[in-house]
Amino acid sequence: MSPIRRTPASAVTFSQYGGVDVLDLVEMEKPVAGRGEIVVEVLAAGINHVEAYVRQGQFDGEVPITFPQRQGSDFSGLVSSIGEGVTSFSKGAEVLGHASMSSHANWVVVPQSQLVAKPASLSWEVAGSLFLAGLAADDAVQAVNVSAEETVVISAAAGGVGSMEAHLAMARGATVIGTCGERNFDYLRQIGVKPVVYGGGLAERIRALAPRGVHAYIDNFGGDNVRVAEELGVATARFRSSDHRRDIELEAMNPTPEQAEQHTRVLARLAGLAGERKINVLISGFYPFDKVREAFDDLEQRHARGKIVLGMRPVDNSFHGLGARKVRDQQERS
C-alpha cells in the first residue's frame, strides 16, 4: 500500500470509485461558519462499512457523489468558531455530532442542530464513533419493539452496529442471542449476550438457547437470516433486515433538514445512555488520521469487534497506532 501524505490540515477524499488506495488526504482550508453554523475541530471520527460501500461504487446513483468526494458521518471535537445566530454552543465546547460525508477531516462545519454536548464521562473515541452505528442500531431495536422478558436474535452481534443493538435491547430487559464466529464468544458473553455460531443448523442451536421461543430478529448480515427467522416463527413485523439498516445509513449520509434534526435527537439520547454506561461501545482499532487507508482495509477485512476510529489528535495513547487485528490478538491473549 503506497504511503499517504499528511498536510497540516487535511480532509479525506476519493476521486474515483475503488478500493482503499483511492483514498487520499488533501490539504484543506479551515471552513468559515455561516449563519446558524459551527466549525468543529475534529478529534475523533468513526469509520463505517457503508462509507466503504459508497466509495466502492455499490450505491452509485443512490448517494450523490461529486469527485473529488469527501466522506465521513461521525465525529467528536471542540467548537472552534461559531456563526451568526448560534445560541446552543460557545467556543471551546466539547461536542459530538454528525455530518453529511465530510467528517473525516481536521475541521468540519455543520448546522448547530447537528451537534450535542459531549458527556464528560464519554471518551472522545466513543463519542466520535457513536452516530451512524447508533442510529442504525436504535432504528432496528425500535422497529422490532423488543421488551422485557422477550428474546431477540441479533446476527453479527459482535460488530459495531450489532453490539449497540445488543446493549439497547438488554437495556429494555430483553434476552439477546447473538450470532458470531467462535472467536467472539467470550466477548459477547462479557457484555451479556448468549453467543451462537452461525452456519448450518443455526435455527436448532438458537432453539436450544431460547426454550420459550424467539420474539424478534435483527439481521445485520443477510444470507439465510430471513429463512432462519421464519423457521423460528418470528413474525414478519418483528424482523429487521440488513436492507433496512442500509436504508437508514444511506438516509443519514444525505438527510433532509427534518431528518437531520431527528437524527440529532437520537444521537443526544444515545450519548446520554453511553455517558451513563447503559450502553457500551468497544473501540477495537484506533488509527492516526494519516493511516486512513489502513483503517478501512482493517474494517473491510471484517476483523473488528465494535468500532474502528480515526484519531486526528490521539488522546488515548494505549490505542495509538493499533489496528483491530492487533487489539483483538492482545485481548485474546489476556
N, C-alpha and C positions, 0 to 999 in steps of 0.2 A: 504494500500500500504506500503510494507516494506521500511524502510529508506535506503537511499543511502549514501555511504561513499565518501567524497571528499578528495583527496590527494592534496599535494601542487601543482602538475601539473598533469592534468588528461585529458583523452580522453574518449568520449562516445563509447561504443562497445555493440554488442549483439552477443551471442554465439549460438543462435538458433532462429528460427522464432517464433514469438508470439506477445503478447500484450506489453504494456509499462513496465511490470515487468521484461522483459528480458533485458531491457536497464541497463547498469551499467557504472560507472566511474572507469577506471583503471589507475594506475599510469603510466606516460609516461616520457621518456627522452626527453629533448629538441632536436629537429631534427637538423641536420647539413646541410647547404646549399651546394649542388653540383654546378657544373658549370652552370651558367645561372639561378640559383635558388635563392629564397629569403625565409628566415624564418620570419614569421609574428607572433607577439604576438596578439592573437585574443582578442578583447574587446567585440564584439557582434556578434552573429550568428543567422540568421533566421532559423525557422523550417518550414517544408513543408509537405503537405499531401502525396506527392509521396514518401517521406522518410519513412513515417509510412507504406505505402502500401508495399514497398520493405521489411521492417522489418517484416511485417506480412506474407511474402512469396507469395504475389499476383503476383510478377513478377519473380518467380523462373525460371531460365533458360534464362531470358531476360537481367538481370543485373548480372554481375559476382560477386559472393559472396564467400568469404573465411572466415570461422569462426575462431577466433573471428573477426567480421566485424566492421569497423568504419563507421561513417556516417557524413553527413553534406556537403552542397554545398556552402552556402552563408557565408560571413564573412567580418568584418572590423577590423582594428587594426593598430599596429605600426610595422614598419620594425625593426626586432631585429638583423638580420645579413644577409649578402649578400655573394653569391658565386662568384667564379672567372668569369669574363666576364660580370658581371651585370653592366649596364650603366644607367638604367632607374630610379633607386631609390637609396637613401642613407639611412644609419641607422637613425632611428627615424622618417622617413617619415610616414605620415598618409595616409593609403590606404584602398581600398575595393577591393574585388576580388571574385574568385570562385575556388573551389577545387573539386576533384573527391572523394566524400564520405570520407571526413576527416576533415571538418572544425569545427565540434563540439568538440573542444579541446582548451587547453590553447595556443598551438602553432601549426602552420601549415606551411609546406614547399611546395611552388609552383613555377613553372617557372615564370620568371619576366613578361612574356607575358600574364599572367592571373591576373595581378594587374592593377588598375588605381588609380590615385591620388584622394583622398577624397576632394571634395569641402569644403572649410572652413565653409560654411553655412549649411552643411549637418550633422545631428546628427549621432553619432556612431550607434544608434539603427536602424535608417532608412538605413544608408549605409550598415549595416550588414545584412539587410533582403531584399536587392534590387534585387539580381541576378536572382534566379530561377523564382520567380513570374514575375519579369520584363521581363525576356527572353521570357516566355510563352505569356505574355500579348502583347509584341511587335510583336511576330510572328503572333498572331491572328489578330491584327489590320492591320498589313501589308498585311496579306493574303486576308482579305475581302476588302481591298483598300478603306476604308471609306474616304469620303472627305467632304468639306464644303457644307452646305445646304442639306446633307443627314441625314437619321435617321438610327441608328443601335440599335438593341436589344441585351443586354448582360444578360445572365442568371447568377444567383448567383452573382449579381453585387456588393454586399457588402463585398465579400471575398477578400483575398489578391490578387489574380490574377484579378478577376472581377473589383475591384476598380481601379487597374492600367490600365486595358483596357479602362475603362470609361474615365480616365484622358487623356490617349493617343488619344482616339477618339475625345474628346472635344478639345484637342489641335489642331486637324485638322479642327475644326469648325463644327463638326457633332453634331447633337442632339442625346442624349443617353437615351434610355428607359431601366431601369434595373429591372429584376425580383428579388423578395426577399420576405421574411416574413414581416408581417406588422410592427414588432418591428424595422425594418431597414429603414422604410420610411423616418423618419426625417434625418437620416444620409445621405441617398442618395440625398435628396433634398438639404442638406447643401453643397454637393460637385457639385451640378448642374445637377443631374440625375433625370429623371422622374420615380418614383417608380411605380411598378405594382405587385400585389400579384400573386404568382404562383398558379397553381391548375386549375381545370376545368374551361373552358371558357376563357382561357388565351388569345387566339387569338383575341377575341372580345374586351377584355379590352385593348389590345395593339392598336387595330384599333382606339379606342376612343381617344387615346393619339397621334396617328400619322395619322391625316386626309389626309396627302399627301403620305401615304404609308411607308413601311419599305424597306430599300435598302440593309441592311446587318444584319446578325445574328451571334452572337458569343455565343456558348454554353459551359458552364463550369460544367454542372451537368448531362447531359444525359437525360434519361427518354423520355418524349414526345416532347422535343425541336425540333427534326427533323421534326416531323409532324406539329408542330406549325409554323415553318419557311415555310414549304411547303404551309400551309393554308394561310399564309400571302403573298405568291407569291414571296418569296426571291429566287433568282437564286442560283442554286447549287454551282456555283463558288464563291458565296459571303456568304456561310455558313461555319463556322468553328466549328468543333465538339469537344467534350471533348476528343475523341480519338486522334485528332491532338495534343491537349495540352499534353496528356500523352506521345505521341511520342517525342515531343521536350524536355520534362522534363527528360525522360529516356535517351535520347541522351546526355543531359547535365551532367548526372551522370557518363558517361563513354565515353567522346568525343575523337575523333581523334585529333592530334595536330592542324590540319587545322580548325576543328570545334571549338576547344577551343579558337583559336585566333579570329575567327569570333564572338564568344560569348563575348569576351572581348571588341570588338568594339561596340557591342550592349550595354554592361554594361557601357562603357565610355559615350555613348550618353545619356543613362538613368540617369546616375549620374549627368551629366550636366543639364538635364531638372529638376531633383529633386532639385539640388542646386539652380536653378533659380525659384523654386516654380511653375514651369509649370506643374509638376505632383506632387501629394502629396501622402504620404504613412502613413496611420493610424496605429500606434502601439497600439494594444488593449490589449496586455499582455506582461509583461516583467518579466522573471523568472531568479533568480540566477542560475548559472550553475548546482549546485547540486540538483536543482529541475527539472531536465530534464524530469523525468517521469511525473511529474505533468503538465509540459508544453505540452507534447504530449497528455496526457489524455484530457487536455483542448481543444487542436486542434481537436482531433478525436471526441469530443462531438459536434463539429461544432457550438460552441458558439461565435467564434471570428469574429469580423469585422476586415478587414485589416490583419495585420501580428502579429504573436507571436514571441518573440525574447528571446534568452538566453543571459544573461549578465555575462561575465567572471569576469569583474571588473566594476560593475554598476556605470555609471557616471550620471545617471538621477534618483535621489532618489525618485522623485514623482511617479515612477512606481515600485519601489523596492518591490519585493515580491507580486506583484499584478498579478492575472490571468485575462484572458479575461472576465470571468463572473463578477468579482468584478469591473473591469474598466467599463464594459457595464452598470452595475447597477448604478455606480456613474454617468455616462454620462446621463442615462435616468432620474435620479432624479434631475439633474441640469437644 
